[in-house]
Amino acid sequence: MNLLMAIASRVARTLLLMLFAAAGTILQVRFAPGFFSDPREMDGRYAQAARIEMQEQSSRQEFAGRSAVNQVEGWFRGDFGESRQYGVPVSDLICARLRVSGSLLVRGLAQGWLLALCAAFPVSGLRGGGTLWGAPFTILLAIPTAAMATACILSQTGGPILVLTLLIASREFKFLHRLLTQAWRAPHVLQGRAQGLSVFSLVRRHILPNVAPQLGALAALSIVTALGALVPIEAIFTVPGVGQLAWSAVMNRDLPVVAAVSLLMALLVRVTGLVTTRTLALEGA
């Protein structure tokens, strides 16, 4: 009974988070300046006609709260609406781009963690000089994602995967270095080193088992960081993924697309947190 209650509680929290994220997005876009703008306003031949049409459209618009309710009701029926910009179903737009964004996220996260681990393991075992060896990662951490992507384009070196890899590696190196340094200085590890155990045995038997829970929580934060960087990376490199779609939708006030992408991001963040922090009830049973 407790197991079912725990699962139901986490499912309810997930749904509540998704509803709050979607409702907040809908209200922000609806009240944003220029939501009812029309490209024809820039053309003098159609300006007057466009204004008249927009006034009629505005008079027929529902209250923002009612619009959000209708949007959510459509989601429960599997209808995410039609894109205001492209005139096609939102689900078709997102599904066509999920594979591109998913591939970018997986490769960037995998290479970023590999780079961070390869750098943090040897540096954490040193008695000094950790700050000096970690200086390149600190510098990378201070560079905005958009600036890093722009530098790659101007220098014609690298691409979206490289930028995401460097972003993840620079962020995770600091935490991994601190975590592994504490693990190497643990009393039982020092005793094992004094008894002549190999580095491989120490890492496999004592280091990794002790830091595994913290690595799971850190992995969840990595995914959240990668999702946040997905929009500027895909927009700057013109990668046809969900991030670029979200950027284009925001610029064009495409409410159904923005709301659907926000819902998807909230779901990914919540599911990732449940899995990586070991809060699923089945694991605690």
Phi, psi and omega in degrees: 000317178297325179296315180295321179295321179295317179295316179297321179296318181288324176295319179296319178296321179297314179297321179295318178298317180296320180294318178296318180295316181291316181296318178298320179295316180299314182294320180296317181291320181296323182267002179289144178299136177086013181298324181264018180290157181225133180302335181292345178296335181280348180256120183297336181288332184244003187301311183295317179295322179295319180297317180297317179295321180292323177296319177294320179294318181296324180291337180267354183291143177281165173300145186301321180295320178293325177297320178296320179297316178298322179296314181293320178299323177295325179297319180295336176269002181083013181251111180266008177087185181244138181296130178291329184276316187259341180072027178233161179302140182296322181299324178293320179296315184289315182299325180290341184250353183297320183296320180296312180293322179297318178297318178297317180294314183297313182291319179294317179294316181297313180290324178296316178292322178298316179296316181295318180292317180297330178274323186285325183299306180292323181293322181293336179278351179280150178280339180203171178086009181295324180295320180293315181291332180272001182300318178301322179289325177295319178295316178297324181294332181278350182270126177299152181300316180297321179293321178295318179294320179296321178296322177296320180292316181294324180273354182054042180229133177080189182195196183297324180293320179297316180297315180294323177298312180295323179296312181293317182296317181293327180283319186277339182300317183299315180290318179295319180297316180294318181294316181288327177297317177296323180293320179293333182267005177295145184303317183290331177288319177298322178293320178297320177294323179293330179276359175090019177293145180289160180297321180299317180293319179297317181293316185287322186265331188238320185284301184298316178300327182283329184261358183302315179299319179293326178294325177296315178294323179293325178296324178297317178294328178296318179294320178296318178298317180295321178296321178292328180276350184296321183294305180296325181295311181290327179291319182286319181272003182051048176277126184284064181242190181293325179298315178295323177298318179296317179298314179297322180293320179294317181294332182254011179054042180275087189301312181301321181290315180298317180295318181293320178293320177298319178297317180296317180296317179298320179295316180296318180296316181294313181296319178298317178297321179295318185286312190281336178266005175060044178261000177292138185295329181298327181284332180274354181287000000 
